[in-house]
Amino acid sequence: MPGGPLVPFTREEELIAGCARAFEAVDPEFARQFSRLAEHGLLDLMSRPGKAAGAFQVHLHASGLPFVFAGGVGRHEDLLTVLHEGGHAFHALACAADPLIWNRHPPIEFCEVAGMGMELLAAAHLRAFYDADTCARAARHQLEQLVLFLPHAAAIDAFQHWVYTRPDEARERAARDAAWLAQHRRLCQGVDWSGLEADRAALWQRRLHVFELPFYYIEYAIAGLGAVQLHRRALAEPAAAVADLRRALALGARARLPDLFAAAGLHFGTDRSAVRRAAAACRELLDL
């Protein structure tokens, strides 16, 4: 991050307490839910020897409570991860009472609105970790990362389509790297990679989705288009934005994806006009 790396916490207790304060600033009920998970031992957030890498939230249907797993070591990125997985946990709790288990599994694209949206909503309320100036820097950095992420997600998606439609070519390492570079150069412009050409060619290998979850990545971009709308709306009318989000989360899988977006007061779309609107929103927010 510009200005040097941030170290917001060193202990899990600090991380949980600080995130609870951030969630409370968004909506007090979110803070109560997060604290309830902590009380039940359902937050495993710090790295330790032998612990698997990664982060996720899983809904424990028998109890109706979610479990959040992460591997924090004190970085700002670890803090964002917990905010993100917290958004997923709130989503799980919102539809936990539905008697049909399959209705508790909303479309992934909207699940990620809950996660990515919570990152943006809570990013402005990190005073438990930073002073005012650092909070502003962190919130701006989060938005800038979203802007950079959207074309990267599109490149990953295009590359996956190439891999699965040209399996014979995709067996060759040089062909894979060339196909990835073609997409990355087309979609991710404006960054000077001089001297880092080999790193750029291998950049796709950092995405475990390519190896484990075929075609699962563009969902984050679709959700990002919704998350930035949610963020902008929350700045103008925070109570209404959060209330609509909570109602949309409670629908679970009982509504179509466009209707879930609409219930949250968001526009669903992946065409050029939708992307242009999101880009304009990002530009507007970065100019604040």
Buried (B, 14 or more C-beta within 10 A) or exposed (E): BEEEEBEBBEEBEBBBBBBBBBBBBBBEBBBEBBBEBBEEEBBBBBBEEEEEEEBEBBBEEEEEBBBBBBBBEBBBEBBBBBBBBBBBBBBBBBBBEBEEEEBBBBBBBBBBBBBBBBBBBBBBBBBBBBEEEBBBBBBBBBBBBBBEBBBBBBBBBBBBBBBEEEEEBBEEEEBBBEBBBBBBEEBBEEEEBEEEEEEBBEBBEEBEBBEEEEBBBBBBBBBBBBBBBBBBBBBEEBEEBBBBBBEBBBBBBBBEBEBBBBBBBBBBBEEEEBBEBBBEBBEEBEEE
